[in-house]
Amino acid sequence: QVQLVESGGGSVQAGDSLRLSCSASGRAFTTYRMGWFRQAPGKEREFVAGQNWSGGSTLYADSVKGRFTISRDNAKNTVYLQMNSLTPEDTAVYYCAAKSGGLVVTTARSSYTYWGQGTQVTVSS
């Protein structure tokens, strides 16, 4: 069992930056693929970024490519999402997700087993 706790959300202005953190409990974090998803009001939850267990493979949604960076610190059981040049379209609840056996990065929600409670990011123009 893995528990995920996100932090770092908040309200910012367009063009600002935020760094989200996701702290994972439980053993074997180093074997998990990690992902960030987001859900805006009235929309489905969508993939934002993902990384395999070693950090050697990453994927990004086209909408955030070049602005967001996912990284992980296996010694701290933590994955991060650095978000730069934020726009109002990035406003959403951001969720951290994990799945064991994480050699390949995946984008489907169904491919992740564990989810955090989410953290709100609000970007105003």
C-alpha positions as a printed NumPy array, in Angstrom:
array([[  0.   ,   0.   ,   0.   ],
       [  1.25 ,   3.453,  -0.914],
       [ -0.087,   6.742,   0.379],
       [  0.517,   9.9  ,  -1.607],
       [  0.265,  13.432,  -0.236],
       [  0.511,  16.449,  -2.531],
       [  1.515,  19.93 ,  -1.453],
       [  2.597,  23.208,  -2.981],
       [ -0.588,  24.349,  -4.658],
       [ -1.877,  27.877,  -4.37 ],
       [ -3.136,  30.982,  -6.145],
       [ -0.75 ,  32.789,  -8.465],
       [ -0.737,  35.259, -11.324],
       [ -0.277,  34.342, -14.96 ],
       [  3.411,  33.951, -15.737],
       [  4.307,  32.854, -12.222],
       [  5.782,  29.533, -11.163],
       [  4.849,  26.873,  -8.635],
       [  6.457,  23.644,  -7.539],
       [  4.214,  20.809,  -6.466],
       [  5.507,  18.019,  -4.276],
       [  4.16 ,  14.521,  -3.77 ],
       [  5.42 ,  12.601,  -0.786],
       [  4.981,   8.843,  -0.847],
       [  4.833,   6.495,   2.098],
       [  5.516,   2.815,   1.967],
       [  8.345,   0.734,   0.682],
       [  9.654,   0.259,  -2.813],
       [  9.03 ,   3.798,  -3.989],
       [ 12.02 ,   3.42 ,  -6.259],
       [ 10.176,   0.776,  -8.286],
       [  7.12 ,   2.932,  -8.96 ],
       [  6.268,   4.927, -12.026],
       [  4.892,   8.317, -11.022],
       [  2.494,  10.632, -12.736],
       [  0.815,  13.991, -12.371],
       [ -2.752,  14.52 , -13.539],
       [ -5.081,  17.488, -13.287],
       [ -8.811,  18.08 , -13.32 ],
       [-10.39 ,  21.407, -14.111],
       [-14.013,  22.162, -13.194],
       [-16.39 ,  20.392, -15.548],
       [-13.594,  18.49 , -17.289],
       [-12.185,  15.009, -17.069],
       [ -8.967,  14.269, -15.266],
       [ -6.095,  14.5  , -17.717],
       [ -2.493,  13.41 , -17.841],
       [  0.079,  16.136, -17.288],
       [  3.452,  14.45 , -16.818],
       [  4.912,  11.074, -15.942],
       [  8.225,   9.523, -15.116],
       [  9.462,   5.961, -14.817],
       [ 11.066,   4.529, -11.711],
       [ 14.597,   5.641, -12.503],
       [ 13.721,   9.072, -13.822],
       [ 15.32 ,   8.167, -17.12 ],
       [ 12.095,   8.333, -19.092],
       [  9.525,  11.124, -18.973],
       [  6.397,  12.108, -20.861],
       [  4.502,  15.384, -20.956],
       [  1.158,  16.479, -22.264],
       [  1.544,  18.774, -25.246],
       [ -0.15 ,  21.577, -23.325],
       [  2.617,  21.71 , -20.716],
       [  5.664,  20.647, -22.704],
       [  8.47 ,  23.136, -22.28 ],
       [  6.854,  24.733, -19.22 ],
       [  6.498,  21.889, -16.702],
       [  9.181,  19.525, -15.437],
       [  8.673,  16.329, -13.482],
       [ 11.458,  15.027, -11.289],
       [ 11.902,  12.635,  -8.405],
       [ 14.129,  12.207,  -5.399],
       [ 14.055,   8.533,  -4.518],
       [ 16.022,   9.149,  -1.334],
       [ 13.161,  11.353,  -0.118],
       [ 10.316,   9.291,  -1.638],
       [  9.159,  12.455,  -3.35 ],
       [  8.188,  13.455,  -6.854],
       [  7.979,  17.066,  -7.975],
       [  6.241,  19.038, -10.668],
       [  7.907,  22.329, -11.465],
       [  5.413,  24.558, -13.276],
       [  6.639,  27.69 , -15.034],
       [  4.893,  30.313, -17.161],
       [  1.537,  29.402, -15.703],
       [ -1.625,  30.461, -17.514],
       [ -5.274,  30.536, -16.406],
       [ -5.761,  27.341, -18.45 ],
       [ -3.538,  25.542, -15.936],
       [ -6.084,  26.133, -13.188],
       [ -7.118,  22.739, -11.817],
       [ -6.785,  20.304,  -8.983],
       [ -3.489,  18.48 ,  -9.468],
       [ -3.175,  14.834,  -8.474],
       [ -0.154,  12.655,  -7.945],
       [ -0.418,   9.002,  -9.017],
       [  1.742,   5.909,  -8.689],
       [  1.97 ,   2.404, -10.072],
       [  4.399,  -0.36 ,  -9.219],
       [  6.493,  -1.937, -11.924],
       [  7.369,   1.408, -13.351],
       [  9.731,   0.771, -16.253],
       [  7.45 ,   2.379, -18.84 ],
       [  5.756,   5.744, -18.483],
       [  2.028,   5.627, -19.123],
       [ -0.59 ,   8.32 , -19.612],
       [ -3.847,   6.485, -18.917],
       [ -5.542,   7.062, -15.578],
       [ -6.394,   3.377, -15.374],
       [ -2.717,   2.446, -15.448],
       [ -2.102,   4.053, -12.052],
       [ -3.07 ,   2.336,  -8.82 ],
       [ -2.52 ,   4.902,  -6.103],
       [ -3.723,   8.488,  -5.997],
       [ -3.246,  11.468,  -3.734],
       [ -6.012,  13.728,  -2.516],
       [ -5.095,  16.557,  -4.861],
       [ -3.89 ,  20.118,  -4.47 ],
       [ -5.564,  23.17 ,  -5.969],
       [ -3.715,  25.413,  -8.394],
       [ -5.422,  28.638,  -9.394],
       [ -3.9  ,  30.981, -11.962],
       [ -5.445,  34.382, -12.492],
       [ -4.874,  36.668, -15.462]])
